[in-house]
Amino acid sequence: MDWNALGHGIQRVDACRAPDGGLLLVELEDLNPYLSLDRVSEEVREAFAGALTGSLHRFLAG
């Protein structure tokens, strides 16, 4: 399913099964875990920020 221009990331797809067996899309969203960084310890924030920036650098380097 094409949703954004990134080749990787965190997305959630919610669907339900229709009576004929097909899937019905209920919700599709990009998840943004960094929006809750104020709720974790500084150590966890720093680790996440380092992993995120490293991932973005690797993505941009292509």
PDB file of N, CA, C, O and CB in Angstrom:
ATOM      1  N   MET A   1       0.850  -1.164   0.000  1.00  0.00           N
ATOM      2  CA  MET A   1       0.000   0.000   0.000  1.00  0.00           C
ATOM      3  C   MET A   1       0.900   1.232   0.000  1.00  0.00           C
ATOM      4  O   MET A   1       1.715   1.383   0.910  1.00  0.00           O
ATOM      5  CB  MET A   1      -0.969  -0.005   1.221  1.00  0.00           C
ATOM      6  N   ASP A   2       0.782   2.101  -0.970  1.00  0.00           N
ATOM      7  CA  ASP A   2       1.576   3.327  -1.007  1.00  0.00           C
ATOM      8  C   ASP A   2       0.918   4.385  -0.127  1.00  0.00           C
ATOM      9  O   ASP A   2      -0.262   4.703  -0.278  1.00  0.00           O
ATOM     10  CB  ASP A   2       1.730   3.845  -2.465  1.00  0.00           C
ATOM     11  N   TRP A   3       1.723   4.925   0.808  1.00  0.00           N
ATOM     12  CA  TRP A   3       1.154   5.910   1.730  1.00  0.00           C
ATOM     13  C   TRP A   3       1.996   7.168   1.770  1.00  0.00           C
ATOM     14  O   TRP A   3       1.455   8.274   1.776  1.00  0.00           O
ATOM     15  CB  TRP A   3       1.028   5.324   3.133  1.00  0.00           C
ATOM     16  N   ASN A   4       3.306   7.019   1.799  1.00  0.00           N
ATOM     17  CA  ASN A   4       4.194   8.178   1.759  1.00  0.00           C
ATOM     18  C   ASN A   4       5.397   7.841   0.890  1.00  0.00           C
ATOM     19  O   ASN A   4       5.469   6.751   0.324  1.00  0.00           O
ATOM     20  CB  ASN A   4       4.642   8.597   3.194  1.00  0.00           C
ATOM     21  N   ALA A   5       6.309   8.738   0.785  1.00  0.00           N
ATOM     22  CA  ALA A   5       7.440   8.553  -0.122  1.00  0.00           C
ATOM     23  C   ALA A   5       8.598   7.768   0.500  1.00  0.00           C
ATOM     24  O   ALA A   5       9.574   7.472  -0.190  1.00  0.00           O
ATOM     25  CB  ALA A   5       7.938   9.894  -0.582  1.00  0.00           C
ATOM     26  N   LEU A   6       8.512   7.431   1.765  1.00  0.00           N
ATOM     27  CA  LEU A   6       9.590   6.710   2.422  1.00  0.00           C
ATOM     28  C   LEU A   6       9.516   5.218   2.139  1.00  0.00           C
ATOM     29  O   LEU A   6       8.432   4.640   2.069  1.00  0.00           O
ATOM     30  CB  LEU A   6       9.553   6.957   3.917  1.00  0.00           C
ATOM     31  N   GLY A   7      10.666   4.613   1.979  1.00  0.00           N
ATOM     32  CA  GLY A   7      10.720   3.185   1.747  1.00  0.00           C
ATOM     33  C   GLY A   7      10.601   2.358   3.011  1.00  0.00           C
ATOM     34  O   GLY A   7      10.433   1.140   2.948  1.00  0.00           O
ATOM     35  N   HIS A   8      10.688   3.013   4.159  1.00  0.00           N
ATOM     36  CA  HIS A   8      10.568   2.312   5.437  1.00  0.00           C
ATOM     37  C   HIS A   8       9.994   3.281   6.468  1.00  0.00           C
ATOM     38  O   HIS A   8       9.964   4.491   6.240  1.00  0.00           O
ATOM     39  CB  HIS A   8      11.954   1.745   5.909  1.00  0.00           C
ATOM     40  N   GLY A   9       9.554   2.763   7.568  1.00  0.00           N
ATOM     41  CA  GLY A   9       8.994   3.594   8.626  1.00  0.00           C
ATOM     42  C   GLY A   9       8.011   2.793   9.464  1.00  0.00           C
ATOM     43  O   GLY A   9       7.956   1.566   9.384  1.00  0.00           O
ATOM     44  N   ILE A  10       7.258   3.492  10.250  1.00  0.00           N
ATOM     45  CA  ILE A  10       6.277   2.845  11.114  1.00  0.00           C
ATOM     46  C   ILE A  10       4.899   3.279  10.653  1.00  0.00           C
ATOM     47  O   ILE A  10       4.575   4.467  10.659  1.00  0.00           O
ATOM     48  CB  ILE A  10       6.510   3.200  12.623  1.00  0.00           C
ATOM     49  N   GLN A  11       4.101   2.320  10.260  1.00  0.00           N
ATOM     50  CA  GLN A  11       2.739   2.602   9.839  1.00  0.00           C
ATOM     51  C   GLN A  11       1.812   1.584  10.489  1.00  0.00           C
ATOM     52  O   GLN A  11       2.217   0.468  10.812  1.00  0.00           O
ATOM     53  CB  GLN A  11       2.610   2.570   8.288  1.00  0.00           C
ATOM     54  N   ARG A  12       0.582   1.984  10.671  1.00  0.00           N
ATOM     55  CA  ARG A  12      -0.422   1.062  11.204  1.00  0.00           C
ATOM     56  C   ARG A  12      -1.577   1.006  10.226  1.00  0.00           C
ATOM     57  O   ARG A  12      -2.057   2.036   9.752  1.00  0.00           O
ATOM     58  CB  ARG A  12      -0.911   1.501  12.623  1.00  0.00           C
ATOM     59  N   VAL A  13      -2.020  -0.209   9.929  1.00  0.00           N
ATOM     60  CA  VAL A  13      -3.170  -0.410   9.053  1.00  0.00           C
ATOM     61  C   VAL A  13      -4.204  -1.189   9.848  1.00  0.00           C
ATOM     62  O   VAL A  13      -3.930  -2.296  10.312  1.00  0.00           O
ATOM     63  CB  VAL A  13      -2.773  -1.164   7.724  1.00  0.00           C
ATOM     64  N   ASP A  14      -5.385  -0.620  10.006  1.00  0.00           N
ATOM     65  CA  ASP A  14      -6.497  -1.307  10.662  1.00  0.00           C
ATOM     66  C   ASP A  14      -7.510  -1.685   9.594  1.00  0.00           C
ATOM     67  O   ASP A  14      -7.866  -0.869   8.744  1.00  0.00           O
ATOM     68  CB  ASP A  14      -7.152  -0.414  11.772  1.00  0.00           C
ATOM     69  N   ALA A  15      -7.964  -2.914   9.645  1.00  0.00           N
ATOM     70  CA  ALA A  15      -8.937  -3.379   8.666  1.00  0.00           C
ATOM     71  C   ALA A  15      -9.882  -4.361   9.343  1.00  0.00           C
ATOM     72  O   ALA A  15      -9.602  -4.871  10.428  1.00  0.00           O
ATOM     73  CB  ALA A  15      -8.236  -4.036   7.443  1.00  0.00           C
ATOM     74  N   CYS A  16     -10.987  -4.610   8.694  1.00  0.00           N
ATOM     75  CA  CYS A  16     -11.898  -5.634   9.185  1.00  0.00           C
ATOM     76  C   CYS A  16     -12.305  -6.515   8.004  1.00  0.00           C
ATOM     77  O   CYS A  16     -12.230  -6.091   6.850  1.00  0.00           O
ATOM     78  CB  CYS A  16     -13.153  -4.997   9.879  1.00  0.00           C
ATOM     79  N   ARG A  17     -12.727  -7.716   8.295  1.00  0.00           N
ATOM     80  CA  ARG A  17     -13.091  -8.678   7.267  1.00  0.00           C
ATOM     81  C   ARG A  17     -14.562  -8.495   6.908  1.00  0.00           C
ATOM     82  O   ARG A  17     -15.421  -8.489   7.790  1.00  0.00           O
ATOM     83  CB  ARG A  17     -12.814 -10.128   7.741  1.00  0.00           C
ATOM     84  N   ALA A  18     -14.853  -8.349   5.634  1.00  0.00           N
ATOM     85  CA  ALA A  18     -16.219  -8.199   5.138  1.00  0.00           C
ATOM     86  C   ALA A  18     -16.877  -9.582   5.043  1.00  0.00           C
ATOM     87  O   ALA A  18     -16.184 -10.600   5.034  1.00  0.00           O
ATOM     88  CB  ALA A  18     -16.232  -7.479   3.747  1.00  0.00           C
ATOM     89  N   PRO A  19     -18.193  -9.616   4.973  1.00  0.00           N
ATOM     90  CA  PRO A  19     -18.892 -10.905   4.876  1.00  0.00           C
ATOM     91  C   PRO A  19     -18.424 -11.755   3.679  1.00  0.00           C
ATOM     92  O   PRO A  19     -18.463 -12.984   3.745  1.00  0.00           O
ATOM     93  CB  PRO A  19     -20.393 -10.663   4.769  1.00  0.00           C
ATOM     94  N   ASP A  20     -17.990 -11.117   2.604  1.00  0.00           N
ATOM     95  CA  ASP A  20     -17.528 -11.876   1.429  1.00  0.00           C
ATOM     96  C   ASP A  20     -16.077 -12.318   1.551  1.00  0.00           C
ATOM     97  O   ASP A  20     -15.547 -12.948   0.636  1.00  0.00           O
ATOM     98  CB  ASP A  20     -17.693 -11.041   0.172  1.00  0.00           C
ATOM     99  N   GLY A  21     -15.413 -11.995   2.687  1.00  0.00           N
ATOM    100  CA  GLY A  21     -14.035 -12.397   2.908  1.00  0.00           C
ATOM    101  C   GLY A  21     -13.011 -11.332   2.564  1.00  0.00           C
ATOM    102  O   GLY A  21     -11.837 -11.465   2.908  1.00  0.00           O
ATOM    103  N   GLY A  22     -13.448 -10.269   1.884  1.00  0.00           N
ATOM    104  CA  GLY A  22     -12.534  -9.184   1.545  1.00  0.00           C
ATOM    105  C   GLY A  22     -12.193  -8.342   2.765  1.00  0.00           C
ATOM    106  O   GLY A  22     -12.871  -8.403   3.790  1.00  0.00           O
ATOM    107  N   LEU A  23     -11.137  -7.560   2.635  1.00  0.00           N
ATOM    108  CA  LEU A  23     -10.744  -6.667   3.724  1.00  0.00           C
ATOM    109  C   LEU A  23     -11.254  -5.262   3.455  1.00  0.00           C
ATOM    110  O   LEU A  23     -11.179  -4.768   2.330  1.00  0.00           O
ATOM    111  CB  LEU A  23      -9.213  -6.658   3.901  1.00  0.00           C
ATOM    112  N   LEU A  24     -11.767  -4.629   4.487  1.00  0.00           N
ATOM    113  CA  LEU A  24     -12.198  -3.239   4.412  1.00  0.00           C
ATOM    114  C   LEU A  24     -11.214  -2.394   5.210  1.00  0.00           C
ATOM    115  O   LEU A  24     -10.981  -2.659   6.389  1.00  0.00           O
ATOM    116  CB  LEU A  24     -13.657  -3.064   4.947  1.00  0.00           C
ATOM    117  N   LEU A  25     -10.644  -1.391   4.581  1.00  0.00           N
ATOM    118  CA  LEU A  25      -9.721  -0.497   5.260  1.00  0.00           C
ATOM    119  C   LEU A  25     -10.490   0.356   6.255  1.00  0.00           C
ATOM    120  O   LEU A  25     -11.466   1.017   5.900  1.00  0.00           O
ATOM    121  CB  LEU A  25      -8.960   0.390   4.249  1.00  0.00           C
ATOM    122  N   VAL A  26     -10.046   0.333   7.494  1.00  0.00           N
ATOM    123  CA  VAL A  26     -10.693   1.119   8.544  1.00  0.00           C
ATOM    124  C   VAL A  26      -9.875   2.364   8.837  1.00  0.00           C
ATOM    125  O   VAL A  26     -10.419   3.462   8.957  1.00  0.00           O
ATOM    126  CB  VAL A  26     -10.876   0.281   9.827  1.00  0.00           C
ATOM    127  N   GLU A  27      -8.554   2.187   8.951  1.00  0.00           N
ATOM    128  CA  GLU A  27      -7.685   3.320   9.287  1.00  0.00           C
ATOM    129  C   GLU A  27      -6.272   3.032   8.820  1.00  0.00           C
ATOM    130  O   GLU A  27      -5.793   1.902   8.917  1.00  0.00           O
ATOM    131  CB  GLU A  27      -7.704   3.606  10.810  1.00  0.00           C
ATOM    132  N   LEU A  28      -5.617   4.046   8.320  1.00  0.00           N
ATOM    133  CA  LEU A  28      -4.230   3.948   7.885  1.00  0.00           C
ATOM    134  C   LEU A  28      -3.518   5.181   8.401  1.00  0.00           C
ATOM    135  O   LEU A  28      -3.947   6.303   8.130  1.00  0.00           O
ATOM    136  CB  LEU A  28      -4.110   3.824   6.322  1.00  0.00           C
ATOM    137  N   GLU A  29      -2.435   4.990   9.144  1.00  0.00           N
ATOM    138  CA  GLU A  29      -1.742   6.159   9.678  1.00  0.00           C
ATOM    139  C   GLU A  29      -0.256   5.896   9.841  1.00  0.00           C
ATOM    140  O   GLU A  29       0.175   4.765  10.064  1.00  0.00           O
ATOM    141  CB  GLU A  29      -2.344   6.567  11.010  1.00  0.00           C
ATOM    142  N   ASP A  30       0.508   6.956   9.725  1.00  0.00           N
ATOM    143  CA  ASP A  30       1.910   6.928  10.093  1.00  0.00           C
ATOM    144  C   ASP A  30       1.967   7.144  11.592  1.00  0.00           C
ATOM    145  O   ASP A  30       1.298   8.033  12.119  1.00  0.00           O
ATOM    146  CB  ASP A  30       2.747   8.007   9.315  1.00  0.00           C
ATOM    147  N   LEU A  31       2.753   6.345  12.276  1.00  0.00           N
ATOM    148  CA  LEU A  31       2.893   6.502  13.723  1.00  0.00           C
ATOM    149  C   LEU A  31       4.100   7.379  14.012  1.00  0.00           C
ATOM    150  O   LEU A  31       5.131   7.265  13.350  1.00  0.00           O
ATOM    151  CB  LEU A  31       3.034   5.123  14.427  1.00  0.00           C
ATOM    152  N   ASN A  32       3.973   8.232  14.975  1.00  0.00           N
ATOM    153  CA  ASN A  32       5.022   9.176  15.326  1.00  0.00           C
ATOM    154  C   ASN A  32       5.405   9.003  16.788  1.00  0.00           C
ATOM    155  O   ASN A  32       4.952   9.768  17.639  1.00  0.00           O
ATOM    156  CB  ASN A  32       4.572  10.621  15.050  1.00  0.00           C
ATOM    157  N   PRO A  33       6.237   8.004  17.091  1.00  0.00           N
ATOM    158  CA  PRO A  33       6.568   7.754  18.494  1.00  0.00           C
ATOM    159  C   PRO A  33       7.304   8.903  19.154  1.00  0.00           C
ATOM    160  O   PRO A  33       7.274   9.029  20.378  1.00  0.00           O
ATOM    161  CB  PRO A  33       7.394   6.516  18.605  1.00  0.00           C
ATOM    162  N   TYR A  34       7.971   9.754  18.363  1.00  0.00           N
ATOM    163  CA  TYR A  34       8.717  10.855  18.963  1.00  0.00           C
ATOM    164  C   TYR A  34       7.799  11.901  19.588  1.00  0.00           C
ATOM    165  O   TYR A  34       8.279  12.773  20.312  1.00  0.00           O
ATOM    166  CB  TYR A  34       9.601  11.506  17.923  1.00  0.00           C
ATOM    167  N   LEU A  35       6.502  11.840  19.332  1.00  0.00           N
ATOM    168  CA  LEU A  35       5.582  12.808  19.924  1.00  0.00           C
ATOM    169  C   LEU A  35       5.401  12.576  21.422  1.00  0.00           C
ATOM    170  O   LEU A  35       4.873  13.445  22.115  1.00  0.00           O
ATOM    171  CB  LEU A  35       4.231  12.742  19.224  1.00  0.00           C
ATOM    172  N   SER A  36       5.827  11.427  21.934  1.00  0.00           N
ATOM    173  CA  SER A  36       5.676  11.109  23.353  1.00  0.00           C
ATOM    174  C   SER A  36       7.010  11.099  24.095  1.00  0.00           C
ATOM    175  O   SER A  36       7.096  10.557  25.197  1.00  0.00           O
ATOM    176  CB  SER A  36       4.998   9.767  23.509  1.00  0.00           C
ATOM    177  N   LEU A  37       8.033  11.678  23.517  1.00  0.00           N
ATOM    178  CA  LEU A  37       9.342  11.628  24.147  1.00  0.00           C
ATOM    179  C   LEU A  37       9.410  12.378  25.472  1.00  0.00           C
ATOM    180  O   LEU A  37      10.307  12.129  26.277  1.00  0.00           O
ATOM    181  CB  LEU A  37      10.363  12.179  23.215  1.00  0.00           C
ATOM    182  N   ASP A  38       8.487  13.277  25.704  1.00  0.00           N
ATOM    183  CA  ASP A  38       8.484  13.988  26.986  1.00  0.00           C
ATOM    184  C   ASP A  38       8.032  13.092  28.138  1.00  0.00           C
ATOM    185  O   ASP A  38       8.099  13.493  29.300  1.00  0.00           O
ATOM    186  CB  ASP A  38       7.580  15.213  26.903  1.00  0.00           C
ATOM    187  N   ARG A  39       7.577  11.897  27.824  1.00  0.00           N
ATOM    188  CA  ARG A  39       7.049  10.992  28.841  1.00  0.00           C
ATOM    189  C   ARG A  39       8.025   9.870  29.204  1.00  0.00           C
ATOM    190  O   ARG A  39       7.681   8.968  29.967  1.00  0.00           O
ATOM    191  CB  ARG A  39       5.749  10.394  28.363  1.00  0.00           C
ATOM    192  N   VAL A  40       9.235   9.929  28.660  1.00  0.00           N
ATOM    193  CA  VAL A  40      10.231   8.898  28.957  1.00  0.00           C
ATOM    194  C   VAL A  40      11.471   9.558  29.559  1.00  0.00           C
ATOM    195  O   VAL A  40      11.598  10.783  29.578  1.00  0.00           O
ATOM    196  CB  VAL A  40      10.601   8.090  27.673  1.00  0.00           C
ATOM    197  N   SER A  41      12.369   8.725  30.045  1.00  0.00           N
ATOM    198  CA  SER A  41      13.580   9.249  30.683  1.00  0.00           C
ATOM    199  C   SER A  41      14.504   9.898  29.652  1.00  0.00           C
ATOM    200  O   SER A  41      14.383   9.667  28.449  1.00  0.00           O
ATOM    201  CB  SER A  41      14.324   8.125  31.427  1.00  0.00           C
ATOM    202  N   GLU A  42      15.422  10.707  30.152  1.00  0.00           N
ATOM    203  CA  GLU A  42      16.383  11.360  29.271  1.00  0.00           C
ATOM    204  C   GLU A  42      17.219  10.333  28.515  1.00  0.00           C
ATOM    205  O   GLU A  42      17.537  10.528  27.342  1.00  0.00           O
ATOM    206  CB  GLU A  42      17.292  12.292  30.072  1.00  0.00           C
ATOM    207  N   GLU A  43      17.570   9.253  29.181  1.00  0.00           N
ATOM    208  CA  GLU A  43      18.352   8.194  28.536  1.00  0.00           C
ATOM    209  C   GLU A  43      17.596   7.598  27.346  1.00  0.00           C
ATOM    210  O   GLU A  43      18.180   7.380  26.284  1.00  0.00           O
ATOM    211  CB  GLU A  43      18.694   7.089  29.552  1.00  0.00           C
ATOM    212  N   VAL A  44      16.317   7.338  27.520  1.00  0.00           N
ATOM    213  CA  VAL A  44      15.499   6.787  26.434  1.00  0.00           C
ATOM    214  C   VAL A  44      15.349   7.812  25.309  1.00  0.00           C
ATOM    215  O   VAL A  44      15.427   7.458  24.132  1.00  0.00           O
ATOM    216  CB  VAL A  44      14.105   6.361  26.963  1.00  0.00           C
ATOM    217  N   ARG A  45      15.132   9.084  25.669  1.00  0.00           N
ATOM    218  CA  ARG A  45      15.031  10.149  24.656  1.00  0.00           C
ATOM    219  C   ARG A  45      16.290  10.236  23.817  1.00  0.00           C
ATOM    220  O   ARG A  45      16.224  10.310  22.590  1.00  0.00           O
ATOM    221  CB  ARG A  45      14.762  11.500  25.320  1.00  0.00           C
ATOM    222  N   GLU A  46      17.451  10.225  24.487  1.00  0.00           N
ATOM    223  CA  GLU A  46      18.719  10.334  23.774  1.00  0.00           C
ATOM    224  C   GLU A  46      18.951   9.129  22.870  1.00  0.00           C
ATOM    225  O   GLU A  46      19.430   9.280  21.746  1.00  0.00           O
ATOM    226  CB  GLU A  46      19.872  10.476  24.763  1.00  0.00           C
ATOM    227  N   ALA A  47      18.618   7.939  23.348  1.00  0.00           N
ATOM    228  CA  ALA A  47      18.792   6.731  22.533  1.00  0.00           C
ATOM    229  C   ALA A  47      17.886   6.782  21.308  1.00  0.00           C
ATOM    230  O   ALA A  47      18.303   6.441  20.202  1.00  0.00           O
ATOM    231  CB  ALA A  47      18.494   5.462  23.365  1.00  0.00           C
ATOM    232  N   PHE A  48      16.642   7.211  21.515  1.00  0.00           N
ATOM    233  CA  PHE A  48      15.715   7.298  20.378  1.00  0.00           C
ATOM    234  C   PHE A  48      16.190   8.342  19.377  1.00  0.00           C
ATOM    235  O   PHE A  48      16.190   8.093  18.172  1.00  0.00           O
ATOM    236  CB  PHE A  48      14.291   7.638  20.862  1.00  0.00           C
ATOM    237  N   ALA A  49      16.594   9.510  19.868  1.00  0.00           N
ATOM    238  CA  ALA A  49      17.045  10.575  18.973  1.00  0.00           C
ATOM    239  C   ALA A  49      18.273  10.128  18.178  1.00  0.00           C
ATOM    240  O   ALA A  49      18.383  10.426  16.989  1.00  0.00           O
ATOM    241  CB  ALA A  49      17.364  11.854  19.775  1.00  0.00           C
ATOM    242  N   GLY A  50      19.188   9.421  18.822  1.00  0.00           N
ATOM    243  CA  GLY A  50      20.364   8.920  18.116  1.00  0.00           C
ATOM    244  C   GLY A  50      19.995   7.898  17.048  1.00  0.00           C
ATOM    245  O   GLY A  50      20.525   7.933  15.938  1.00  0.00           O
ATOM    246  N   ALA A  51      19.086   6.988  17.386  1.00  0.00           N
ATOM    247  CA  ALA A  51      18.657   5.980  16.411  1.00  0.00           C
ATOM    248  C   ALA A  51      17.915   6.624  15.248  1.00  0.00           C
ATOM    249  O   ALA A  51      18.097   6.228  14.097  1.00  0.00           O
ATOM    250  CB  ALA A  51      17.765   4.929  17.083  1.00  0.00           C
ATOM    251  N   LEU A  52      17.081   7.614  15.547  1.00  0.00           N
ATOM    252  CA  LEU A  52      16.308   8.285  14.493  1.00  0.00           C
ATOM    253  C   LEU A  52      17.231   9.064  13.554  1.00  0.00           C
ATOM    254  O   LEU A  52      17.110   8.955  12.334  1.00  0.00           O
ATOM    255  CB  LEU A  52      15.259   9.234  15.113  1.00  0.00           C
ATOM    256  N   THR A  53      18.139   9.837  14.111  1.00  0.00           N
ATOM    257  CA  THR A  53      19.034  10.616  13.243  1.00  0.00           C
ATOM    258  C   THR A  53      19.933   9.695  12.427  1.00  0.00           C
ATOM    259  O   THR A  53      20.214   9.978  11.263  1.00  0.00           O
ATOM    260  CB  THR A  53      19.893  11.586  14.079  1.00  0.00           C
ATOM    261  N   GLY A  54      20.386   8.599  13.024  1.00  0.00           N
ATOM    262  CA  GLY A  54      21.194   7.636  12.276  1.00  0.00           C
ATOM    263  C   GLY A  54      20.407   7.033  11.119  1.00  0.00           C
ATOM    264  O   GLY A  54      20.933   6.880  10.016  1.00  0.00           O
ATOM    265  N   SER A  55      19.151   6.693  11.372  1.00  0.00           N
ATOM    266  CA  SER A  55      18.290   6.142  10.328  1.00  0.00           C
ATOM    267  C   SER A  55      18.075   7.146   9.202  1.00  0.00           C
ATOM    268  O   SER A  55      18.109   6.783   8.026  1.00  0.00           O
ATOM    269  CB  SER A  55      16.944   5.722  10.918  1.00  0.00           C
ATOM    270  N   LEU A  56      17.856   8.405   9.561  1.00  0.00           N
ATOM    271  CA  LEU A  56      17.646   9.436   8.536  1.00  0.00           C
ATOM    272  C   LEU A  56      18.926   9.664   7.712  1.00  0.00           C
ATOM    273  O   LEU A  56      18.858   9.852   6.497  1.00  0.00           O
ATOM    274  CB  LEU A  56      17.195  10.763   9.197  1.00  0.00           C
ATOM    275  N   HIS A  57      20.069   9.647   8.367  1.00  0.00           N
ATOM    276  CA  HIS A  57      21.329   9.807   7.624  1.00  0.00           C
ATOM    277  C   HIS A  57      21.517   8.644   6.645  1.00  0.00           C
ATOM    278  O   HIS A  57      21.929   8.856   5.504  1.00  0.00           O
ATOM    279  CB  HIS A  57      22.538   9.889   8.602  1.00  0.00           C
ATOM    280  N   ARG A  58      21.219   7.422   7.083  1.00  0.00           N
ATOM    281  CA  ARG A  58      21.347   6.262   6.183  1.00  0.00           C
ATOM    282  C   ARG A  58      20.355   6.359   5.028  1.00  0.00           C
ATOM    283  O   ARG A  58      20.686   6.021   3.892  1.00  0.00           O
ATOM    284  CB  ARG A  58      21.125   4.944   6.959  1.00  0.00           C
ATOM    285  N   PHE A  59      19.139   6.819   5.317  1.00  0.00           N
ATOM    286  CA  PHE A  59      18.113   6.988   4.271  1.00  0.00           C
ATOM    287  C   PHE A  59      18.569   8.002   3.237  1.00  0.00           C
ATOM    288  O   PHE A  59      18.456   7.757   2.036  1.00  0.00           O
ATOM    289  CB  PHE A  59      16.766   7.431   4.886  1.00  0.00           C
ATOM    290  N   LEU A  60      19.081   9.137   3.689  1.00  0.00           N
ATOM    291  CA  LEU A  60      19.498  10.191   2.789  1.00  0.00           C
ATOM    292  C   LEU A  60      20.745   9.811   1.981  1.00  0.00           C
ATOM    293  O   LEU A  60      20.934  10.264   0.853  1.00  0.00           O
ATOM    294  CB  LEU A  60      19.755  11.453   3.572  1.00  0.00           C
ATOM    295  N   ALA A  61      21.587   8.971   2.585  1.00  0.00           N
ATOM    296  CA  ALA A  61      22.793   8.533   1.876  1.00  0.00           C
ATOM    297  C   ALA A  61      22.445   7.513   0.782  1.00  0.00           C
ATOM    298  O   ALA A  61      23.227   7.263  -0.135  1.00  0.00           O
ATOM    299  CB  ALA A  61      23.807   7.923   2.869  1.00  0.00           C
ATOM    300  N   GLY A  62      21.262   6.944   0.912  1.00  0.00           N
ATOM    301  CA  GLY A  62      20.687   6.119  -0.073  1.00  0.00           C
ATOM    302  C   GLY A  62      21.102   4.819  -0.434  1.00  0.00           C
ATOM    303  O   GLY A  62      20.506   4.204  -1.319  1.00  0.00           O
TER     304      GLY A  62
END
